[in-house]
């Protein structure tokens, strides 16, 4: 009985650890689309483009 | 029975982590006093830089800076002032990229943020302004 419980606990812990590690890895990726949006908002302000000519759309990119 | 429960918990954890990743990537934090101050300083300077972009004296570099690319387009007496303007702008830009990375608790993103800005400054430049291509040559919008 006891042995069986332990046998299940180890894979469970390993799986949880793998997911936690994956979590950290995914979060480290640079959010390119969000950065582009942030850049555009700042450029609007610095170059006073709001209300002027519409800005060219960002080039399509893989997400 | 127990295996099933474990599987469910793992699945739930995976879904939760996915949801939090999606949330974290929706936006970058740019609303900090530090970023606002740099932005205001750059906005003010732009009034002086805009004619220099238009004349081609100053161009947008591929690394997210500005550069005096044609000194002969600036009368000699004004050249020192323009050099100062370019240096001040590049200082502000470096601080801006650094501050955005820091505001998002990712100082290591500074280079990526700089590259993103470099591309967007060039994409959104006015017709007639000069920019540096990926190969480093100057081109006109």
N, CA and C atoms of all chains as a GROMACS GRO file, in nm:
protein
  612
    1UNK      N    1   0.083  -0.121   0.000
    1UNK     CA    2   0.000   0.000   0.000
    1UNK      C    3   0.086   0.125   0.000
    2UNK      N    4   0.175   0.128   0.096
    2UNK     CA    5   0.261   0.244   0.113
    2UNK      C    6   0.350   0.264  -0.010
    3UNK      N    7   0.400   0.151  -0.057
    3UNK     CA    8   0.488   0.157  -0.174
    3UNK      C    9   0.415   0.219  -0.294
    4UNK      N   10   0.292   0.179  -0.312
    4UNK     CA   11   0.215   0.224  -0.428
    4UNK      C   12   0.193   0.377  -0.424
    5UNK      N   13   0.167   0.426  -0.305
    5UNK     CA   14   0.146   0.570  -0.288
    5UNK      C   15   0.270   0.648  -0.331
    6UNK      N   16   0.385   0.596  -0.283
    6UNK     CA   17   0.511   0.664  -0.317
    6UNK      C   18   0.536   0.662  -0.466
    7UNK      N   19   0.499   0.553  -0.527
    7UNK     CA   20   0.525   0.538  -0.670
    7UNK      C   21   0.447   0.644  -0.750
    8UNK      N   22   0.332   0.679  -0.702
    8UNK     CA   23   0.251   0.780  -0.771
    8UNK      C   24   0.296   0.921  -0.738
    9UNK      N   25   0.347   0.937  -0.618
    9UNK     CA   26   0.384   1.072  -0.574
    9UNK      C   27   0.501   1.125  -0.655
   10UNK      N   28   0.598   1.042  -0.683
   10UNK     CA   29   0.718   1.089  -0.752
   10UNK      C   30   0.687   1.144  -0.891
   11UNK      N   31   0.616   1.067  -0.976
   11UNK     CA   32   0.584   1.124  -1.109
   11UNK      C   33   0.503   1.252  -1.098
   12UNK      N   34   0.417   1.258  -1.000
   12UNK     CA   35   0.335   1.378  -0.981
   12UNK      C   36   0.422   1.500  -0.953
   13UNK      N   37   0.514   1.482  -0.863
   13UNK     CA   38   0.604   1.592  -0.827
   13UNK      C   39   0.688   1.631  -0.947
   14UNK      N   40   0.736   1.531  -1.020
   14UNK     CA   41   0.818   1.559  -1.139
   14UNK      C   42   0.740   1.638  -1.243
   15UNK      N   43   0.616   1.598  -1.265
   15UNK     CA   44   0.531   1.667  -1.362
   15UNK      C   45   0.508   1.812  -1.321
   16UNK      N   46   0.476   1.830  -1.194
   16UNK     CA   47   0.452   1.966  -1.144
   16UNK      C   48   0.577   2.051  -1.161
   17UNK      N   49   0.692   1.991  -1.132
   17UNK     CA   50   0.819   2.064  -1.146
   17UNK      C   51   0.844   2.099  -1.292
   18UNK      N   52   0.813   2.006  -1.382
   18UNK     CA   53   0.833   2.031  -1.524
   18UNK      C   54   0.746   2.147  -1.570
   19UNK      N   55   0.624   2.151  -1.523
   19UNK     CA   56   0.532   2.258  -1.563
   19UNK      C   57   0.580   2.392  -1.506
   20UNK      N   58   0.625   2.388  -1.381
   20UNK     CA   59   0.676   2.512  -1.321
   20UNK      C   60   0.795   2.563  -1.400
   21UNK      N   61   0.882   2.472  -1.441
   21UNK     CA   62   1.000   2.511  -1.520
   21UNK      C   63   0.956   2.568  -1.654
   22UNK      N   64   0.858   2.505  -1.717
   22UNK     CA   65   0.806   2.553  -1.844
   22UNK      C   66   0.748   2.693  -1.830
   23UNK      N   67   0.684   2.715  -1.720
   23UNK     CA   68   0.625   2.844  -1.687
   23UNK      C   69   0.732   2.952  -1.691
   24UNK      N   70   0.841   2.927  -1.623
   24UNK     CA   71   0.949   3.025  -1.616
   24UNK      C   72   1.005   3.049  -1.755
   25UNK      N   73   1.023   2.941  -1.830
   25UNK     CA   74   1.080   2.954  -1.964
   25UNK      C   75   0.992   3.041  -2.053
   26UNK      N   76   0.861   3.015  -2.050
   26UNK     CA   77   0.769   3.090  -2.135
   26UNK      C   78   0.770   3.237  -2.097
   27UNK      N   79   0.777   3.265  -1.967
   27UNK     CA   80   0.772   3.403  -1.923
   27UNK      C   81   0.894   3.484  -1.963
   28UNK      N   82   1.004   3.416  -1.991
   28UNK     CA   83   1.126   3.487  -2.025
   28UNK      C   84   1.120   3.538  -2.169
   29UNK      N   85   1.039   3.476  -2.252
   29UNK     CA   86   1.029   3.520  -2.391
   29UNK      C   87   0.993   3.667  -2.399
   30UNK      N   88   1.057   3.737  -2.491
   30UNK     CA   89   1.030   3.879  -2.508
   30UNK      C   90   0.895   3.897  -2.579
   31UNK      N   91   0.802   3.973  -2.519
   31UNK     CA   92   0.670   3.992  -2.581
   31UNK      C   93   0.676   4.095  -2.693
   32UNK      N   94   0.712   4.050  -2.813
   32UNK     CA   95   0.741   4.141  -2.923
   32UNK      C   96   0.620   4.228  -2.960
   33UNK      N   97   0.502   4.168  -2.963
   33UNK     CA   98   0.383   4.243  -3.004
   33UNK      C   99   0.351   4.352  -2.901
   34UNK      N  100   0.362   4.317  -2.774
   34UNK     CA  101   0.334   4.414  -2.668
   34UNK      C  102   0.437   4.526  -2.672
   35UNK      N  103   0.560   4.492  -2.700
   35UNK     CA  104   0.666   4.594  -2.707
   35UNK      C  105   0.641   4.689  -2.823
   36UNK      N  106   0.594   4.635  -2.934
   36UNK     CA  107   0.565   4.718  -3.050
   36UNK      C  108   0.452   4.817  -3.017
   37UNK      N  109   0.351   4.768  -2.946
   37UNK     CA  110   0.241   4.856  -2.906
   37UNK      C  111   0.291   4.966  -2.815
   38UNK      N  112   0.374   4.930  -2.719
   38UNK     CA  113   0.428   5.027  -2.624
   38UNK      C  114   0.513   5.130  -2.698
   39UNK      N  115   0.595   5.083  -2.793
   39UNK     CA  116   0.680   5.173  -2.870
   39UNK      C  117   0.593   5.272  -2.948
   40UNK      N  118   0.488   5.222  -3.009
   40UNK     CA  119   0.401   5.310  -3.089
   40UNK      C  120   0.335   5.417  -3.003
   41UNK      N  121   0.296   5.378  -2.881
   41UNK     CA  122   0.233   5.477  -2.793
   41UNK      C  123   0.331   5.588  -2.757
   42UNK      N  124   0.455   5.550  -2.732
   42UNK     CA  125   0.556   5.650  -2.695
   42UNK      C  126   0.594   5.735  -2.817
   43UNK      N  127   0.606   5.672  -2.933
   43UNK     CA  128   0.640   5.747  -3.055
   43UNK      C  129   0.528   5.847  -3.088
   44UNK      N  130   0.403   5.806  -3.069
   44UNK     CA  131   0.289   5.899  -3.087
   44UNK      C  132   0.311   6.026  -3.007
   45UNK      N  133   0.353   6.009  -2.882
   45UNK     CA  134   0.371   6.123  -2.792
   45UNK      C  135   0.491   6.207  -2.833
   46UNK      N  136   0.603   6.141  -2.855
   46UNK     CA  137   0.727   6.214  -2.881
   46UNK      C  138   0.718   6.288  -3.016
   47UNK      N  139   0.662   6.224  -3.114
   47UNK     CA  140   0.653   6.287  -3.247
   47UNK      C  141   0.519   6.357  -3.269
   48UNK      N  142   0.433   6.356  -3.167
   48UNK     CA  143   0.303   6.425  -3.175
   48UNK      C  144   0.224   6.380  -3.297
   49UNK      N  145   0.209   6.247  -3.311
   49UNK     CA  146   0.144   6.193  -3.430
   49UNK      C  147  -0.005   6.171  -3.410
   50UNK      N  148  -0.053   6.184  -3.286
   50UNK     CA  149  -0.194   6.157  -3.260
   50UNK      C  150  -0.282   6.257  -3.333
   51UNK      N  151  -0.380   6.209  -3.406
   51UNK     CA  152  -0.472   6.297  -3.477
   51UNK      C  153  -0.418   6.341  -3.612
   52UNK      N  154  -0.290   6.315  -3.637
   52UNK     CA  155  -0.231   6.350  -3.765
   52UNK      C  156  -0.255   6.239  -3.865
   53UNK      N  157  -0.163   6.226  -3.957
   53UNK     CA  158  -0.174   6.120  -4.057
   53UNK      C  159  -0.169   5.984  -3.987
   54UNK      N  160  -0.252   5.890  -4.032
   54UNK     CA  161  -0.251   5.758  -3.969
   54UNK      C  162  -0.114   5.692  -3.987
   55UNK      N  163  -0.071   5.626  -3.882
   55UNK     CA  164   0.060   5.562  -3.886
   55UNK      C  165   0.052   5.436  -3.970
   56UNK      N  166   0.158   5.403  -4.041
   56UNK     CA  167   0.158   5.276  -4.113
   56UNK      C  168   0.147   5.161  -4.014
   57UNK      N  169   0.069   5.061  -4.052
   57UNK     CA  170   0.049   4.948  -3.962
   57UNK      C  171   0.179   4.872  -3.941
   58UNK      N  172   0.196   4.816  -3.823
   58UNK     CA  173   0.317   4.736  -3.803
   58UNK      C  174   0.319   4.618  -3.899
   59UNK      N  175   0.437   4.582  -3.940
   59UNK     CA  176   0.447   4.469  -4.033
   59UNK      C  177   0.401   4.342  -3.963
   60UNK      N  178   0.332   4.254  -4.035
   60UNK     CA  179   0.284   4.131  -3.972
   60UNK      C  180   0.402   4.048  -3.923
   61UNK      N  181   0.383   3.979  -3.814
   61UNK     CA  182   0.492   3.899  -3.760
   61UNK      C  183   0.436   3.774  -3.694
   62UNK      N  184   0.519   3.676  -3.681
   62UNK     CA  185   0.479   3.552  -3.616
   62UNK      C  186   0.466   3.576  -3.466
   63UNK      N  187   0.365   3.518  -3.406
   63UNK     CA  188   0.349   3.538  -3.262
   63UNK      C  189   0.376   3.411  -3.186
   64UNK      N  190  -0.767   0.573  -0.934
   64UNK     CA  191  -0.838   0.685  -0.872
   64UNK      C  192  -0.741   0.798  -0.838
   65UNK      N  193  -0.637   0.760  -0.766
   65UNK     CA  194  -0.539   0.859  -0.726
   65UNK      C  195  -0.467   0.917  -0.849
   66UNK      N  196  -0.438   0.830  -0.944
   66UNK     CA  197  -0.370   0.875  -1.066
   66UNK      C  198  -0.454   0.981  -1.135
   67UNK      N  199  -0.581   0.957  -1.140
   67UNK     CA  200  -0.674   1.048  -1.205
   67UNK      C  201  -0.670   1.185  -1.141
   68UNK      N  202  -0.668   1.184  -1.009
   68UNK     CA  203  -0.669   1.310  -0.938
   68UNK      C  204  -0.542   1.391  -0.969
   69UNK      N  205  -0.433   1.318  -0.966
   69UNK     CA  206  -0.305   1.383  -0.996
   69UNK      C  207  -0.310   1.446  -1.135
   70UNK      N  208  -0.361   1.370  -1.227
   70UNK     CA  209  -0.368   1.416  -1.365
   70UNK      C  210  -0.453   1.543  -1.374
   71UNK      N  211  -0.564   1.541  -1.300
   71UNK     CA  212  -0.651   1.659  -1.301
   71UNK      C  213  -0.581   1.781  -1.246
   72UNK      N  214  -0.510   1.759  -1.136
   72UNK     CA  215  -0.440   1.871  -1.074
   72UNK      C  216  -0.335   1.928  -1.170
   73UNK      N  217  -0.263   1.837  -1.234
   73UNK     CA  218  -0.159   1.879  -1.327
   73UNK      C  219  -0.219   1.958  -1.443
   74UNK      N  220  -0.332   1.908  -1.493
   74UNK     CA  221  -0.400   1.975  -1.604
   74UNK      C  222  -0.444   2.115  -1.563
   75UNK      N  223  -0.499   2.124  -1.443
   75UNK     CA  224  -0.546   2.252  -1.391
   75UNK      C  225  -0.429   2.349  -1.379
   76UNK      N  226  -0.317   2.299  -1.327
   76UNK     CA  227  -0.198   2.383  -1.312
   76UNK      C  228  -0.152   2.434  -1.448
   77UNK      N  229  -0.155   2.346  -1.546
   77UNK     CA  230  -0.110   2.384  -1.679
   77UNK      C  231  -0.200   2.493  -1.735
   78UNK      N  232  -0.330   2.478  -1.720
   78UNK     CA  233  -0.425   2.577  -1.770
   78UNK      C  234  -0.406   2.711  -1.699
   79UNK      N  235  -0.389   2.704  -1.568
   79UNK     CA  236  -0.370   2.826  -1.490
   79UNK      C  237  -0.244   2.899  -1.535
   80UNK      N  238  -0.137   2.824  -1.557
   80UNK     CA  239  -0.012   2.888  -1.596
   80UNK      C  240  -0.026   2.950  -1.735
   81UNK      N  241  -0.097   2.883  -1.823
   81UNK     CA  242  -0.121   2.938  -1.957
   81UNK      C  243  -0.196   3.070  -1.947
   82UNK      N  244  -0.299   3.071  -1.864
   82UNK     CA  245  -0.381   3.192  -1.848
   82UNK      C  246  -0.296   3.307  -1.796
   83UNK      N  247  -0.210   3.278  -1.699
   83UNK     CA  248  -0.130   3.386  -1.642
   83UNK      C  249  -0.026   3.435  -1.743
   84UNK      N  250   0.024   3.345  -1.827
   84UNK     CA  251   0.118   3.391  -1.930
   84UNK      C  252   0.051   3.486  -2.027
   85UNK      N  253  -0.070   3.449  -2.068
   85UNK     CA  254  -0.143   3.534  -2.161
   85UNK      C  255  -0.164   3.671  -2.100
   86UNK      N  256  -0.200   3.675  -1.975
   86UNK     CA  257  -0.225   3.802  -1.907
   86UNK      C  258  -0.100   3.885  -1.898
   87UNK      N  259   0.012   3.820  -1.866
   87UNK     CA  260   0.136   3.893  -1.845
   87UNK      C  261   0.186   3.955  -1.975
   88UNK      N  262   0.150   3.897  -2.090
   88UNK     CA  263   0.206   3.944  -2.216
   88UNK      C  264   0.116   4.044  -2.287
   89UNK      N  265   0.000   4.077  -2.229
   89UNK     CA  266  -0.093   4.164  -2.298
   89UNK      C  267  -0.033   4.302  -2.322
   90UNK      N  268   0.040   4.353  -2.224
   90UNK     CA  269   0.092   4.489  -2.234
   90UNK      C  270   0.225   4.503  -2.162
   91UNK      N  271   0.302   4.600  -2.204
   91UNK     CA  272   0.423   4.634  -2.132
   91UNK      C  273   0.392   4.757  -2.047
   92UNK      N  274   0.448   4.759  -1.929
   92UNK     CA  275   0.430   4.875  -1.841
   92UNK      C  276   0.512   4.992  -1.895
   93UNK      N  277   0.444   5.103  -1.927
   93UNK     CA  278   0.519   5.223  -1.968
   93UNK      C  279   0.472   5.346  -1.891
   94UNK      N  280   0.380   5.326  -1.798
   94UNK     CA  281   0.327   5.440  -1.722
   94UNK      C  282   0.399   5.457  -1.589
   95UNK      N  283   0.525   5.497  -1.597
   95UNK     CA  284   0.597   5.527  -1.474
   95UNK      C  285   0.646   5.672  -1.483
   96UNK      N  286   0.667   5.735  -1.367
   96UNK     CA  287   0.715   5.874  -1.369
   96UNK      C  288   0.845   5.889  -1.446
   97UNK      N  289   0.934   5.790  -1.432
   97UNK     CA  290   1.064   5.797  -1.502
   97UNK      C  291   1.047   5.799  -1.653
   98UNK      N  292   0.962   5.710  -1.703
   98UNK     CA  293   0.939   5.702  -1.848
   98UNK      C  294   0.869   5.828  -1.897
   99UNK      N  295   0.773   5.877  -1.819
   99UNK     CA  296   0.700   5.999  -1.859
   99UNK      C  297   0.795   6.118  -1.870
  100UNK      N  298   0.892   6.126  -1.778
  100UNK     CA  299   0.986   6.239  -1.778
  100UNK      C  300   1.074   6.234  -1.903
  101UNK      N  301   1.124   6.114  -1.936
  101UNK     CA  302   1.209   6.100  -2.054
  101UNK      C  303   1.130   6.134  -2.180
  102UNK      N  304   1.007   6.085  -2.184
  102UNK     CA  305   0.919   6.108  -2.298
  102UNK      C  306   0.895   6.258  -2.318
  103UNK      N  307   0.871   6.329  -2.208
  103UNK     CA  308   0.846   6.473  -2.217
  103UNK      C  309   0.969   6.546  -2.268
  104UNK      N  310   1.085   6.504  -2.220
  104UNK     CA  311   1.210   6.566  -2.263
  104UNK      C  312   1.233   6.544  -2.413
  105UNK      N  313   1.203   6.423  -2.460
  105UNK     CA  314   1.221   6.393  -2.602
  105UNK      C  315   1.120   6.468  -2.688
  106UNK      N  316   0.999   6.481  -2.636
  106UNK     CA  317   0.894   6.551  -2.711
  106UNK      C  318   0.933   6.697  -2.732
  107UNK      N  319   0.990   6.758  -2.627
  107UNK     CA  320   1.032   6.896  -2.634
  107UNK      C  321   1.146   6.912  -2.736
  108UNK      N  322   1.240   6.819  -2.731
  108UNK     CA  323   1.355   6.825  -2.821
  108UNK      C  324   1.314   6.802  -2.966
  109UNK      N  325   1.205   6.732  -2.987
  109UNK     CA  326   1.165   6.698  -3.124
  109UNK      C  327   1.139   6.823  -3.209
  110UNK      N  328   1.095   6.930  -3.144
  110UNK     CA  329   1.071   7.054  -3.219
  110UNK      C  330   1.199   7.100  -3.289
  111UNK      N  331   1.313   7.077  -3.224
  111UNK     CA  332   1.441   7.117  -3.284
  111UNK      C  333   1.495   7.012  -3.379
  112UNK      N  334   1.461   6.885  -3.351
  112UNK     CA  335   1.515   6.777  -3.434
  112UNK      C  336   1.439   6.762  -3.566
  113UNK      N  337   1.309   6.792  -3.565
  113UNK     CA  338   1.226   6.768  -3.684
  113UNK      C  339   1.283   6.833  -3.810
  114UNK      N  340   1.325   6.962  -3.804
  114UNK     CA  341   1.382   7.021  -3.926
  114UNK      C  342   1.511   6.953  -3.971
  115UNK      N  343   1.584   6.897  -3.874
  115UNK     CA  344   1.710   6.829  -3.908
  115UNK      C  345   1.684   6.694  -3.973
  116UNK      N  346   1.576   6.628  -3.931
  116UNK     CA  347   1.535   6.505  -4.000
  116UNK      C  348   1.495   6.539  -4.143
  117UNK      N  349   1.417   6.647  -4.156
  117UNK     CA  350   1.362   6.684  -4.287
  117UNK      C  351   1.474   6.722  -4.385
  118UNK      N  352   1.579   6.790  -4.334
  118UNK     CA  353   1.688   6.832  -4.423
  118UNK      C  354   1.784   6.718  -4.452
  119UNK      N  355   1.771   6.609  -4.377
  119UNK     CA  356   1.861   6.496  -4.398
  119UNK      C  357   1.991   6.507  -4.320
  120UNK      N  358   2.004   6.614  -4.242
  120UNK     CA  359   2.126   6.629  -4.163
  120UNK      C  360   2.136   6.518  -4.059
  121UNK      N  361   2.021   6.487  -3.998
  121UNK     CA  362   2.016   6.384  -3.895
  121UNK      C  363   1.929   6.270  -3.945
  122UNK      N  364   1.974   6.147  -3.922
  122UNK     CA  365   1.898   6.029  -3.962
  122UNK      C  366   1.876   5.934  -3.845
  123UNK      N  367   1.784   5.840  -3.868
  123UNK     CA  368   1.750   5.739  -3.766
  123UNK      C  369   1.837   5.616  -3.789
  124UNK      N  370   1.909   5.576  -3.687
  124UNK     CA  371   2.000   5.462  -3.705
  124UNK      C  372   1.927   5.330  -3.683
  125UNK      N  373   1.991   5.224  -3.731
  125UNK     CA  374   1.930   5.092  -3.720
  125UNK      C  375   1.930   5.041  -3.577
  126UNK      N  376   2.006   5.107  -3.488
  126UNK     CA  377   2.010   5.061  -3.348
  126UNK      C  378   1.930   5.150  -3.254
  127UNK      N  379   1.833   5.223  -3.310
  127UNK     CA  380   1.741   5.297  -3.224
  127UNK      C  381   1.793   5.431  -3.176
  128UNK      N  382   1.897   5.483  -3.240
  128UNK     CA  383   1.949   5.615  -3.205
  128UNK      C  384   1.926   5.713  -3.319
  129UNK      N  385   1.979   5.836  -3.303
  129UNK     CA  386   1.984   5.932  -3.414
  129UNK      C  387   2.131   5.965  -3.437
  130UNK      N  388   2.161   6.013  -3.556
  130UNK     CA  389   2.301   6.039  -3.589
  130UNK      C  390   2.310   6.156  -3.686
  131UNK      N  391   2.413   6.240  -3.667
  131UNK     CA  392   2.440   6.347  -3.763
  131UNK      C  393   2.504   6.280  -3.884
  132UNK      N  394   2.423   6.255  -3.988
  132UNK     CA  395   2.474   6.176  -4.101
  132UNK      C  396   2.533   6.266  -4.210
  133UNK      N  397   2.492   6.394  -4.213
  133UNK     CA  398   2.542   6.485  -4.315
  133UNK      C  399   2.576   6.620  -4.253
  134UNK      N  400   2.696   6.631  -4.195
  134UNK     CA  401   2.733   6.755  -4.126
  134UNK      C  402   2.729   6.876  -4.220
  135UNK      N  403   2.750   6.852  -4.351
  135UNK     CA  404   2.753   6.966  -4.444
  135UNK      C  405   2.615   7.030  -4.459
  136UNK      N  406   2.509   6.960  -4.415
  136UNK     CA  407   2.375   7.016  -4.422
  136UNK      C  408   2.349   7.114  -4.307
  137UNK      N  409   2.443   7.121  -4.214
  137UNK     CA  410   2.428   7.213  -4.100
  137UNK      C  411   2.536   7.320  -4.111
  138UNK      N  412   2.498   7.449  -4.111
  138UNK     CA  413   2.598   7.556  -4.114
  138UNK      C  414   2.697   7.540  -3.998
  139UNK      N  415   2.822   7.565  -4.027
  139UNK     CA  416   2.929   7.542  -3.930
  139UNK      C  417   2.901   7.600  -3.791
  140UNK      N  418   2.852   7.724  -3.782
  140UNK     CA  419   2.830   7.780  -3.647
  140UNK      C  420   2.728   7.699  -3.564
  141UNK      N  421   2.639   7.628  -3.633
  141UNK     CA  422   2.534   7.553  -3.560
  141UNK      C  423   2.573   7.408  -3.535
  142UNK      N  424   2.686   7.367  -3.589
  142UNK     CA  425   2.718   7.225  -3.585
  142UNK      C  426   2.736   7.172  -3.442
  143UNK      N  427   2.799   7.251  -3.360
  143UNK     CA  428   2.822   7.207  -3.222
  143UNK      C  429   2.689   7.190  -3.150
  144UNK      N  430   2.597   7.284  -3.174
  144UNK     CA  431   2.466   7.275  -3.110
  144UNK      C  432   2.391   7.150  -3.155
  145UNK      N  433   2.401   7.120  -3.284
  145UNK     CA  434   2.332   7.002  -3.337
  145UNK      C  435   2.394   6.875  -3.280
  146UNK      N  436   2.527   6.873  -3.269
  146UNK     CA  437   2.593   6.758  -3.208
  146UNK      C  438   2.545   6.737  -3.064
  147UNK      N  439   2.528   6.848  -2.994
  147UNK     CA  440   2.478   6.839  -2.856
  147UNK      C  441   2.336   6.786  -2.852
  148UNK      N  442   2.256   6.830  -2.947
  148UNK     CA  443   2.117   6.786  -2.956
  148UNK      C  444   2.110   6.635  -2.981
  149UNK      N  445   2.194   6.588  -3.073
  149UNK     CA  446   2.198   6.445  -3.107
  149UNK      C  447   2.244   6.364  -2.986
  150UNK      N  448   2.346   6.412  -2.917
  150UNK     CA  449   2.397   6.340  -2.801
  150UNK      C  450   2.290   6.333  -2.691
  151UNK      N  451   2.221   6.445  -2.669
  151UNK     CA  452   2.118   6.448  -2.566
  151UNK      C  453   2.002   6.353  -2.601
  152UNK      N  454   1.967   6.352  -2.728
  152UNK     CA  455   1.859   6.264  -2.773
  152UNK      C  456   1.897   6.117  -2.752
  153UNK      N  457   2.020   6.083  -2.787
  153UNK     CA  458   2.063   5.944  -2.772
  153UNK      C  459   2.072   5.903  -2.625
  154UNK      N  460   2.106   5.998  -2.540
  154UNK     CA  461   2.107   5.970  -2.397
  154UNK      C  462   1.967   5.940  -2.347
  155UNK      N  463   1.872   6.023  -2.391
  155UNK     CA  464   1.732   6.002  -2.352
  155UNK      C  465   1.681   5.868  -2.404
  156UNK      N  466   1.717   5.837  -2.528
  156UNK     CA  467   1.669   5.711  -2.587
  156UNK      C  468   1.724   5.592  -2.510
  157UNK      N  469   1.851   5.596  -2.477
  157UNK     CA  470   1.911   5.486  -2.399
  157UNK      C  471   1.839   5.472  -2.264
  158UNK      N  472   1.813   5.587  -2.201
  158UNK     CA  473   1.745   5.585  -2.071
  158UNK      C  474   1.603   5.530  -2.086
  159UNK      N  475   1.537   5.567  -2.196
  159UNK     CA  476   1.400   5.521  -2.222
  159UNK      C  477   1.396   5.368  -2.234
  160UNK      N  478   1.485   5.313  -2.314
  160UNK     CA  479   1.486   5.167  -2.334
  160UNK      C  480   1.517   5.096  -2.203
  161UNK      N  481   1.610   5.153  -2.128
  161UNK     CA  482   1.649   5.092  -2.001
  161UNK      C  483   1.533   5.099  -1.901
  162UNK      N  484   1.467   5.215  -1.898
  162UNK     CA  485   1.358   5.233  -1.801
  162UNK      C  486   1.239   5.143  -1.830
  163UNK      N  487   1.208   5.123  -1.957
  163UNK     CA  488   1.096   5.035  -1.992
  163UNK      C  489   1.128   4.892  -1.947
  164UNK      N  490   1.251   4.848  -1.974
  164UNK     CA  491   1.291   4.714  -1.931
  164UNK      C  492   1.281   4.702  -1.779
  165UNK      N  493   1.327   4.806  -1.711
  165UNK     CA  494   1.328   4.802  -1.565
  165UNK      C  495   1.185   4.808  -1.509
  166UNK      N  496   1.099   4.889  -1.571
  166UNK     CA  497   0.962   4.902  -1.523
  166UNK      C  498   0.888   4.769  -1.533
  167UNK      N  499   0.935   4.682  -1.622
  167UNK     CA  500   0.872   4.551  -1.638
  167UNK      C  501   0.950   4.441  -1.567
  168UNK      N  502   1.042   4.483  -1.484
  168UNK     CA  503   1.125   4.389  -1.407
  168UNK      C  504   1.201   4.292  -1.496
  169UNK      N  505   1.239   4.338  -1.615
  169UNK     CA  506   1.317   4.256  -1.708
  169UNK      C  507   1.431   4.338  -1.766
  170UNK      N  508   1.530   4.372  -1.684
  170UNK     CA  509   1.641   4.453  -1.738
  170UNK      C  510   1.706   4.388  -1.860
  171UNK      N  511   1.697   4.256  -1.869
  171UNK     CA  512   1.762   4.187  -1.982
  171UNK      C  513   1.687   4.210  -2.113
  172UNK      N  514   1.570   4.272  -2.108
  172UNK     CA  515   1.494   4.300  -2.230
  172UNK      C  516   1.538   4.429  -2.298
  173UNK      N  517   1.630   4.503  -2.236
  173UNK     CA  518   1.666   4.635  -2.287
  173UNK      C  519   1.705   4.630  -2.436
  174UNK      N  520   1.786   4.532  -2.473
  174UNK     CA  521   1.830   4.521  -2.612
  174UNK      C  522   1.714   4.494  -2.707
  175UNK      N  523   1.623   4.405  -2.666
  175UNK     CA  524   1.506   4.375  -2.749
  175UNK      C  525   1.417   4.497  -2.762
  176UNK      N  526   1.403   4.572  -2.652
  176UNK     CA  527   1.319   4.692  -2.656
  176UNK      C  528   1.382   4.795  -2.750
  177UNK      N  529   1.514   4.810  -2.742
  177UNK     CA  530   1.585   4.901  -2.832
  177UNK      C  531   1.561   4.861  -2.979
  178UNK      N  532   1.571   4.731  -3.008
  178UNK     CA  533   1.551   4.684  -3.146
  178UNK      C  534   1.408   4.710  -3.193
  179UNK      N  535   1.312   4.688  -3.104
  179UNK     CA  536   1.172   4.713  -3.139
  179UNK      C  537   1.152   4.860  -3.172
  180UNK      N  538   1.206   4.947  -3.087
  180UNK     CA  539   1.194   5.091  -3.111
  180UNK      C  540   1.264   5.130  -3.241
  181UNK      N  541   1.383   5.076  -3.263
  181UNK     CA  542   1.459   5.110  -3.384
  181UNK      C  543   1.372   5.086  -3.507
  182UNK      N  544   1.304   4.972  -3.509
  182UNK     CA  545   1.220   4.936  -3.623
  182UNK      C  546   1.100   5.029  -3.635
  183UNK      N  547   1.038   5.062  -3.519
  183UNK     CA  548   0.917   5.145  -3.524
  183UNK      C  549   0.947   5.292  -3.553
  184UNK      N  550   1.059   5.344  -3.502
  184UNK     CA  551   1.096   5.483  -3.537
  184UNK      C  552   1.107   5.492  -3.689
  185UNK      N  553   1.174   5.394  -3.749
  185UNK     CA  554   1.197   5.396  -3.894
  185UNK      C  555   1.066   5.375  -3.970
  186UNK      N  556   0.986   5.277  -3.926
  186UNK     CA  557   0.858   5.251  -3.994
  186UNK      C  558   0.770   5.375  -3.997
  187UNK      N  559   0.777   5.454  -3.889
  187UNK     CA  560   0.683   5.565  -3.875
  187UNK      C  561   0.744   5.700  -3.910
  188UNK      N  562   0.866   5.699  -3.961
  188UNK     CA  563   0.931   5.825  -3.999
  188UNK      C  564   0.855   5.891  -4.113
  189UNK      N  565   0.866   6.024  -4.120
  189UNK     CA  566   0.798   6.099  -4.227
  189UNK      C  567   0.869   6.076  -4.360
  190UNK      N  568   0.796   6.092  -4.471
  190UNK     CA  569   0.860   6.085  -4.603
  190UNK      C  570   0.970   6.191  -4.612
  191UNK      N  571   1.084   6.152  -4.668
  191UNK     CA  572   1.195   6.246  -4.682
  191UNK      C  573   1.301   6.228  -4.575
  192UNK      N  574   1.265   6.167  -4.462
  192UNK     CA  575   1.362   6.147  -4.354
  192UNK      C  576   1.456   6.033  -4.392
  193UNK      N  577   1.576   6.041  -4.336
  193UNK     CA  578   1.676   5.937  -4.364
  193UNK      C  579   1.681   5.835  -4.250
  194UNK      N  580   1.703   5.711  -4.289
  194UNK     CA  581   1.717   5.603  -4.190
  194UNK      C  582   1.825   5.507  -4.237
  195UNK      N  583   1.874   5.430  -4.143
  195UNK     CA  584   1.978   5.333  -4.175
  195UNK      C  585   1.912   5.198  -4.202
  196UNK      N  586   1.954   5.134  -4.312
  196UNK     CA  587   1.901   5.001  -4.342
  196UNK      C  588   1.973   4.899  -4.254
  197UNK      N  589   1.922   4.775  -4.258
  197UNK     CA  590   1.981   4.668  -4.176
  197UNK      C  591   2.129   4.650  -4.209
  198UNK      N  592   2.166   4.682  -4.336
  198UNK     CA  593   2.305   4.665  -4.376
  198UNK      C  594   2.391   4.784  -4.335
  199UNK      N  595   2.327   4.891  -4.286
  199UNK     CA  596   2.403   5.006  -4.237
  199UNK      C  597   2.409   5.122  -4.334
  200UNK      N  598   2.352   5.105  -4.455
  200UNK     CA  599   2.352   5.214  -4.553
  200UNK      C  600   2.240   5.313  -4.520
  201UNK      N  601   2.255   5.438  -4.564
  201UNK     CA  602   2.148   5.536  -4.543
  201UNK      C  603   2.049   5.531  -4.658
  202UNK      N  604   1.921   5.539  -4.626
  202UNK     CA  605   1.816   5.541  -4.727
  202UNK      C  606   1.718   5.650  -4.691
  203UNK      N  607   1.640   5.693  -4.791
  203UNK     CA  608   1.545   5.802  -4.770
  203UNK      C  609   1.404   5.748  -4.778
  204UNK      N  610   1.321   5.788  -4.683
  204UNK     CA  611   1.181   5.740  -4.685
  204UNK      C  612   1.103   5.808  -4.797
   0.00000   0.00000   0.00000
